[in-house]
Amino acid sequence: MNSPETGVAQNGKTRIFFSVSGSSVDEPVLFLNGLGSQLINFLPGWVEEFRTAGFFVIRMDNRDVGLSSKTEGEPPSMEELVALWSNGHSPSALVAPYQFRDMAQDCIAVLDALNIEKVHVWGMSMGGMIAQTLAINHSHRLRSMTSVMSTTGELGVGTATSESAAQLIPDRGKREDVIRSAVEGRGVHSGPLFDISKARELEAAAYDRCHHPDGKVWQMFALLSSGSRANQLRTVSIPSMVIHGRVDSLVQLDGGEATADLIPGAELVVYDDMGHDIPEPLWKNYRADLERLVERTR
């Protein structure tokens, strides 16, 4: 495997750290993370799976996580935001410093920095919401869009169980407490293929690379403030796929079903052994799904 190259893209005052692997002449695919997750969430084995299949793999730290820019100031209460989300409400009285349209523009800045005209975008959870926003606002820069374990932004659609929603509140304790809490949270909303030892390795690496609990809160604020994409999803015309886990308790299956129903021609793929996670035993399936979608663009 070639050593990944890294860089920084600029969107106004926001700096976005990214990493690329593979040959730039191959099909480019941009992988987008979920709430509070860094680009290392797409593990080296994941990168290798797609790189050796002929993809130019692009990963990035969304704003407020990892090595990208952080929002200044005091964020709102995560407990209040989670309560609003789990009860199907939005923070209408509050104004978030950014929304998904801004995070989508961060992605465009990365493509511009790499001189890439069009890309396949594959986003999971919040990353799926950003991918949807890219398909709505920047379709001319996409070859295809895959929305994974995500939802439409409609109130009451794709909501979490109360137990899973509670796991979104970041632990602000010591290193071991944070790691243990994060692993326990993954265990709650992951499927039967959950690997606790690998989850601990990843959470330890994430803590050591950049522990920034406020970033998760700011991103949750953006999620709630961005509103519903239902009407706009009806206008998406690029080849699209929606992937979801049948046992997802953080963004339940109806979120994926609603997304696929709204996007014209979207293919819905449901995995019985998938929760709110991308377990290694399914990586080859995800690659085959993307390869099938790529064929629709040719």
C-alpha positions as CSV (number, residue, x, y, z in Angstrom):
1,M,0.0,0.0,0.0
2,N,1.3,3.4,-0.9
3,S,1.8,5.8,2.0
4,P,-1.1,8.3,2.1
5,E,-0.4,11.9,1.2
6,T,-1.9,14.7,3.3
7,G,-2.9,18.3,2.7
8,V,-5.0,21.2,3.9
9,A,-7.8,22.8,1.9
10,Q,-9.1,26.3,2.7
11,N,-12.8,27.3,2.8
12,G,-12.7,30.9,3.8
13,K,-11.2,30.9,7.3
14,T,-11.8,27.2,7.7
15,R,-8.9,24.8,7.2
16,I,-9.8,21.2,6.3
17,F,-7.2,18.4,6.7
18,F,-7.3,15.6,4.2
19,S,-5.5,12.4,3.2
20,V,-5.3,10.6,-0.2
21,S,-4.3,7.1,-1.1
22,G,-3.8,5.4,-4.5
23,S,-3.4,6.7,-8.0
24,S,-5.0,10.0,-9.0
25,V,-5.8,8.5,-12.4
26,D,-8.2,6.1,-10.7
27,E,-11.9,6.7,-9.9
28,P,-11.9,9.2,-7.0
29,V,-14.1,8.5,-4.0
30,L,-14.5,10.9,-1.0
31,F,-15.4,9.2,2.2
32,L,-17.2,11.3,4.8
33,N,-17.3,10.6,8.5
34,G,-20.1,10.7,11.0
35,L,-20.7,12.9,14.1
36,G,-17.5,13.5,16.0
37,S,-15.5,11.0,13.9
38,Q,-12.0,11.7,12.4
39,L,-10.8,10.5,9.1
40,I,-8.9,7.6,10.8
41,N,-12.4,6.1,11.3
42,F,-11.8,4.8,7.8
43,L,-9.1,2.3,8.8
44,P,-6.0,1.4,6.8
45,G,-7.6,-1.9,5.8
46,W,-10.6,0.0,4.5
47,V,-8.4,2.3,2.4
48,E,-6.6,-0.8,1.0
49,E,-9.8,-2.5,0.2
50,F,-10.9,0.4,-2.1
51,R,-7.5,1.4,-3.3
52,T,-6.7,-2.1,-4.7
53,A,-10.1,-2.1,-6.3
54,G,-9.0,0.8,-8.4
55,F,-10.2,3.8,-6.4
56,F,-8.4,7.0,-5.5
57,V,-9.3,7.2,-1.8
58,I,-9.9,10.6,-0.2
59,R,-10.5,11.0,3.5
60,M,-11.0,14.3,5.4
61,D,-11.5,15.6,8.9
62,N,-14.8,17.5,9.0
63,R,-14.5,20.9,10.6
64,D,-14.4,20.7,14.4
65,V,-12.7,17.3,14.5
66,G,-9.2,15.9,14.0
67,L,-6.7,18.3,12.4
68,S,-9.2,20.6,10.8
69,S,-10.3,24.0,12.1
70,K,-12.3,24.3,15.4
71,T,-15.2,26.6,16.2
72,E,-14.4,29.2,18.8
73,G,-16.7,30.0,21.8
74,E,-18.9,28.0,24.1
75,P,-21.2,25.4,22.4
76,P,-24.7,24.8,23.6
77,S,-25.6,22.0,25.9
78,M,-25.2,18.6,24.2
79,E,-27.8,17.2,26.6
80,E,-30.4,19.7,25.3
81,L,-29.5,19.1,21.7
82,V,-29.8,15.4,22.0
83,A,-33.1,15.8,23.8
84,L,-34.4,18.0,20.9
85,W,-33.2,15.5,18.3
86,S,-34.5,12.4,20.0
87,N,-37.9,14.0,20.5
88,G,-38.2,15.2,16.9
89,H,-37.7,18.9,17.5
90,S,-35.3,21.5,16.1
91,P,-33.4,24.4,17.9
92,S,-35.4,27.1,16.1
93,A,-34.5,29.8,18.7
94,L,-30.8,29.2,18.2
95,V,-28.5,30.0,15.3
96,A,-25.7,27.6,14.6
97,P,-22.4,29.0,13.4
98,Y,-22.5,26.7,10.4
99,Q,-24.8,24.2,8.7
100,F,-24.4,21.2,6.3
101,R,-24.3,23.5,3.3
102,D,-21.0,25.0,4.8
103,M,-19.6,21.5,5.5
104,A,-20.5,20.5,1.9
105,Q,-18.5,23.5,0.7
106,D,-15.6,22.2,2.8
107,C,-15.7,19.1,0.7
108,I,-15.6,21.2,-2.5
109,A,-12.6,23.0,-1.2
110,V,-10.8,19.6,-0.8
111,L,-11.7,18.7,-4.4
112,D,-10.4,22.0,-5.6
113,A,-7.2,21.5,-3.7
114,L,-6.7,18.2,-5.4
115,N,-7.8,19.5,-8.8
116,I,-10.6,17.0,-9.0
117,E,-13.5,18.0,-11.2
118,K,-16.0,15.2,-10.2
119,V,-16.0,12.6,-7.4
120,H,-18.0,9.7,-6.0
121,V,-19.0,10.6,-2.5
122,W,-19.7,8.0,0.2
123,G,-20.9,9.4,3.5
124,M,-22.0,7.6,6.7
125,S,-24.4,8.9,9.3
126,M,-23.8,12.7,9.5
127,G,-21.4,12.2,6.5
128,G,-24.4,10.8,4.6
129,M,-26.3,14.0,5.3
130,I,-23.4,16.0,4.0
131,A,-23.2,13.8,0.9
132,Q,-26.9,14.4,0.3
133,T,-26.3,18.1,0.6
134,L,-23.5,17.8,-1.9
135,A,-25.9,16.0,-4.3
136,I,-28.4,18.8,-3.8
137,N,-26.2,21.9,-4.1
138,H,-23.1,20.6,-6.0
139,S,-24.4,17.8,-8.3
140,H,-22.1,19.0,-11.1
141,R,-19.1,18.0,-8.9
142,L,-20.4,14.5,-8.2
143,R,-20.3,11.3,-10.2
144,S,-22.4,9.4,-7.7
145,M,-23.7,9.7,-4.1
146,T,-23.9,7.0,-1.5
147,S,-25.8,7.8,1.7
148,V,-25.0,5.2,4.5
149,M,-26.9,4.8,7.8
150,S,-28.3,8.3,7.4
151,T,-31.6,10.1,7.1
152,T,-33.4,13.0,5.4
153,G,-33.5,15.6,8.2
154,E,-37.3,15.3,8.5
155,L,-38.6,15.4,12.1
156,G,-39.4,12.0,13.5
157,V,-37.7,10.1,10.7
158,G,-34.6,8.0,11.4
159,T,-34.6,8.8,15.1
160,A,-32.6,7.0,17.7
161,T,-33.7,4.8,20.5
162,S,-33.4,6.6,23.9
163,E,-30.4,4.3,24.8
164,S,-28.5,5.1,21.6
165,A,-29.3,8.8,21.8
166,A,-27.8,9.0,25.3
167,Q,-24.5,7.6,24.0
168,L,-24.0,10.8,21.9
169,I,-23.2,12.9,25.0
170,P,-19.4,13.1,25.1
171,D,-17.4,12.0,28.1
172,R,-15.3,14.8,29.4
173,G,-13.3,12.8,31.9
174,K,-9.8,11.3,31.8
175,R,-8.4,9.4,28.8
176,E,-9.4,5.9,29.9
177,D,-12.8,7.1,30.9
178,V,-13.4,8.7,27.5
179,I,-12.1,5.7,25.6
180,R,-14.2,3.3,27.7
181,S,-17.3,5.4,27.3
182,A,-16.9,5.7,23.5
183,V,-16.4,2.0,23.1
184,E,-19.5,1.3,25.2
185,G,-21.4,3.7,23.0
186,R,-20.3,1.9,19.9
187,G,-21.4,-1.4,21.4
188,V,-24.9,0.0,22.1
189,H,-25.7,1.0,18.5
190,S,-23.5,-1.4,16.5
191,G,-24.7,-4.7,15.1
192,P,-23.8,-8.3,15.9
193,L,-20.5,-8.0,14.0
194,F,-19.1,-5.5,16.5
195,D,-15.4,-6.0,17.4
196,I,-14.8,-4.5,20.8
197,S,-11.0,-4.8,20.7
198,K,-10.8,-3.0,17.3
199,A,-13.2,-0.4,18.6
200,R,-10.9,0.3,21.6
201,E,-7.9,0.6,19.4
202,L,-9.7,3.1,17.2
203,E,-11.0,5.2,20.1
204,A,-7.6,5.3,21.7
205,A,-6.0,6.5,18.4
206,A,-8.8,9.1,18.1
207,Y,-8.2,10.4,21.6
208,D,-4.5,10.7,21.0
209,R,-4.8,12.3,17.6
210,C,-7.3,14.9,18.7
211,H,-9.6,14.8,21.8
212,H,-12.0,17.7,21.3
213,P,-15.5,16.9,22.8
214,D,-16.9,20.4,21.9
215,G,-16.5,19.5,18.2
216,K,-19.1,16.8,18.5
217,V,-21.5,19.3,20.1
218,W,-21.0,21.9,17.4
219,Q,-21.6,19.3,14.7
220,M,-24.8,18.1,16.4
221,F,-25.9,21.8,16.5
222,A,-25.2,21.9,12.7
223,L,-27.2,18.7,12.2
224,L,-30.3,20.1,14.0
225,S,-30.0,23.5,12.4
226,S,-29.7,22.2,8.8
227,G,-33.4,21.1,8.7
228,S,-35.1,18.7,6.3
229,R,-33.7,17.9,2.9
230,A,-36.9,16.0,1.8
231,N,-38.1,18.4,-0.9
232,Q,-34.6,18.9,-2.3
233,L,-33.8,15.2,-2.4
234,R,-36.6,14.7,-4.9
235,T,-34.5,16.8,-7.3
236,V,-31.3,14.7,-7.1
237,S,-30.6,13.3,-10.5
238,I,-27.1,11.7,-10.1
239,P,-26.8,7.9,-9.6
240,S,-27.4,7.3,-5.9
241,M,-27.4,4.5,-3.4
242,V,-28.7,4.2,0.2
243,I,-27.1,1.7,2.5
244,H,-28.6,0.9,6.0
245,G,-28.4,-1.6,8.7
246,R,-31.5,-3.4,9.8
247,V,-30.5,-3.3,13.5
248,D,-29.3,0.4,13.5
249,S,-30.6,1.9,16.7
250,L,-29.0,5.4,16.3
251,V,-30.5,6.2,12.9
252,Q,-33.2,3.7,12.5
253,L,-34.0,1.9,9.3
254,D,-36.9,4.2,8.3
255,G,-34.3,7.0,7.8
256,G,-32.6,5.1,5.1
257,E,-35.9,3.9,3.6
258,A,-37.2,7.5,3.5
259,T,-34.0,8.7,1.8
260,A,-34.2,6.0,-0.9
261,D,-37.9,6.7,-1.5
262,L,-37.2,10.4,-2.1
263,I,-34.2,10.2,-4.4
264,P,-35.3,9.2,-8.0
265,G,-33.8,5.9,-9.0
266,A,-31.9,5.4,-5.8
267,E,-31.0,1.8,-4.9
268,L,-31.7,0.7,-1.3
269,V,-29.3,-1.9,0.2
270,V,-30.2,-3.2,3.7
271,Y,-27.8,-5.4,5.6
272,D,-29.3,-7.6,8.4
273,D,-26.0,-7.8,10.4
274,M,-25.3,-4.1,10.2
275,G,-26.1,-1.6,13.0
276,H,-24.8,1.9,13.1
277,D,-21.4,0.8,12.1
278,I,-19.3,-0.4,9.1
279,P,-18.0,-3.8,10.4
280,E,-15.0,-5.3,8.6
281,P,-16.8,-8.5,7.4
282,L,-19.0,-6.2,5.2
283,W,-16.2,-4.2,3.7
284,K,-16.1,-6.3,0.5
285,N,-19.9,-5.9,0.2
286,Y,-19.6,-2.1,0.5
287,R,-16.9,-2.1,-2.2
288,A,-19.1,-4.2,-4.5
289,D,-22.0,-1.9,-3.9
290,L,-19.8,1.1,-4.9
291,E,-18.5,-0.7,-8.0
292,R,-22.1,-1.5,-9.0
293,L,-23.0,2.2,-8.6
294,V,-20.0,3.3,-10.6
295,E,-21.1,1.2,-13.5
296,R,-24.3,3.3,-13.6
297,T,-22.3,6.4,-14.2
298,R,-20.5,5.0,-17.3
